[in-house]
Amino acid sequence: MNSELNLNSNLALSFQSEIKIRSDKLMNYFLIGFFLVGMIFALFYDTWLIAFGVGGLSLLAYYSVKIALPDSTLYQYVLSAVLAIFMAQFIYQMHGLFEMHFFAFIGSAILITYQKWKLQIPLALVVVVHHASLGYLQNIGVPNV
Amino acid sequence: MHWPRVSMIFYIWLSVIKPLSVVTRINVKQTEIEVKKSIVIIWLILLFSAIGALFWYNEWVYHLPTPIPKNYKPVDQGKLIKLSGALEADHSKPLFLHFFNPDCPCSRFNISNFKLLVKQYGRQVKFVIIVMNNKFYTAKQIQDKFDLDVPVLFDASIAVSCGVYSTPQAVLLDAGHKLYYRGNYNSSRYCTDEKTSFAKIAIAGLLNNHARLVFNPLALRAYGCSLPNCKR
């Protein structure tokens, strides 16, 4: 009975570990892709500082936490926030272009690969705070928002 | 040998000292992880603050007025502007000069706004694009950027005559070629603020025969890219 339980638990652990490894690998491609998309958007309005600065700092945040605390899941939560920051970056770079808001959904869909619902929280928080604060500023008539 | 004493010591070591040392080792490792976590959190706060600061800095830069050139001579409202070529002879309509630099982000921001002005007032006002750039462009290339069929000139001396030292800038001359307005299109970078659509207000004022409109400093103080290389 005990050995059967242990076997099941080992299988579950190995399955989770597989998911983590596969998802981490995928994120390397997605993050580099997002960074390059920022470069392409910079061509429209010369937002190179934002593309290199914000994109670069976001990547630095993700990879530095992943390297410093490899056994912790903190880097996955950082990744979630970073995907939301990329959305904000793209909206900024394209002067609020409506279509750029869909990067929030793309980010959310990408995170599903980790099979962990809690990872949606940082992304949702950043998106809500970003939209609510800028929406409020627009509504009270602050210029240039 | 005092076997009972030895066994007693061994018993104490096994039951008290060894577990204690294991607990201490675990505690040290846990403390190390906690310290590491705290450092990482501080590091993340720094990085995210830097990201916020970058956004703020980028906005702030665009709110700074363009530095006034050393030899700049201001041109007063109402002054007769001497033009050359075909423009000089054309006194049929008021003349709207759009100073445009393809390399200037601000210039590109307001392309759609300029197109709207042409669409709205194209019959009553003659619109001309003055290209302020040292690179080689053809008139067709510039017209394609605007998707408009308006005259394009490459004469930078017109900017000096009108007192223009940045892009994008609007200059409105009445039919007699007297300066009616020289300034910004809008206080908003993307020309979205209707209340400060200065160029549009100026055209409406001229067409409604208002002798002279008084504009606030936000309209007349030049914002945008310096000439000709938009370094600031």
Interface residues (C-beta under 8 A of the other chain):
Chain A: F44 Y45 D46 T47 L49 I50 G53 V54 L57 S58 L60 A61 S64 V65 A68 L69 S72 L74 V78 A81 I85 A88 Y92 H95 P143 N144
Chain B: K36 K37 I39 V40 W43 L44 L47 F48 A50 I51 L54 F55 Y57 N58 E59 H63 P105 R108 F109 S187 S188 R189 Y190 D193 T196
